[in-house]
Amino acid sequence: MDYDVQEIRKRFPILSRKIEGKPLIYLDNTATSQTPRSVVDAIVAGYDDFKANVHRGVHTLSQEATELQEECRRRVRDYIGASSVEEVVFTRGTTEAINLVASSFGSLFPQGGEIILTVMEHHANIVPWQLLQSRRPDLKIRVVDINDRGELLLDQYRSLFNENTCMASFCHVSNVLGTVNPVKEMIAFAHSRGVPVLVDGAQAVPHMKVDVSELDCDFYVFSSHKMYGPTGIGVLYGKKEHLLRMPPYQGGGEMIAHVSFESTTFADLPFKFEAGTPDFVGIGAFPKALDFIDEVGMENIAEHEHGLLEYAESRMREIPGMRIFGNAPHKSAVISFLVGDIHHYDMGMLLDKLGVEVRTGHHCAQPLMQRLGISGTVRASFAAYNTKEEVDAFIAALQRVIPILS
């Protein structure tokens, strides 16, 4: 199809906003993407027409709300290539999904087990394993380093496996460097050593087609709000064989089959891991975001974003003192950078005055910042609705603020 970015932009009312009297240029998509009107309309309809608690209710509204939620589960199953709806667990986000796996699956780890992470992980894929380690001091965390281009050292990754390795957990795409990791190869190696793998797909699913069956990962996690959907919704994909073994993460309503003061039995998958009332309105609206991606086409989105990435990086490299962190040949549409000795916060604040919204700081990746020898970066990231003209405006804004801050 012809990629009509202006028609795409019309679906996102926020893009017509002005900041400090300047047209909004939203380049913080790695943190969260904007939401098309179709998703917002579905949320409004959820509150206006379908709001009733899901499951167990026999009345019409509950049945309708339940069907919307379970239709979303079927859509997600098909979207990521899972084999069964039993393997699709709704969470509050990627972070909760990783915490669930670390707490529940982690409770099954053998004495003296070792967990392999990488230096480029988001805090959400570090701290849950450290919390597990605080309860299980016998466990050890081992970390894979990167090279100067921001690529994982795969020889080192392979060398860390031994008879004690019980888990490997790593991101599909770095939220700072944009590096697209060779996760299929990494999963296959881990499995050759009998080690299960969790993949943090929060930065991958919005930008590329992901098939969990093809990857053969044991767990895959991501969030709705980074892929044009509602906030507060995440997905944990887990192979059924693992989910059946894992104890519940939380207790309460919806995750039980029978409760007495003598004993409790738990619901079947996936409900065993969905305690309490979920955000059923948001879950019911999430398929509209998937519809948007399908209508535009993931391949088209990826090609568009890659074009913006290449154009932006080529323009930025013309700026004296520019340092771009993450130069892997396989890279998502993320640019983390510094200019000379200018502090990232100062840069971000002045860019905001010109309507350019970027992210500054350590991006919840402080170990990576330490590895790079910096405290933080400015990060610009692109989505389906960004334009070449916005890149030009971003470059013009940089050229205006750099002399001031220098």
Disulfide bonds with the S-S distance in Angstrom:
none
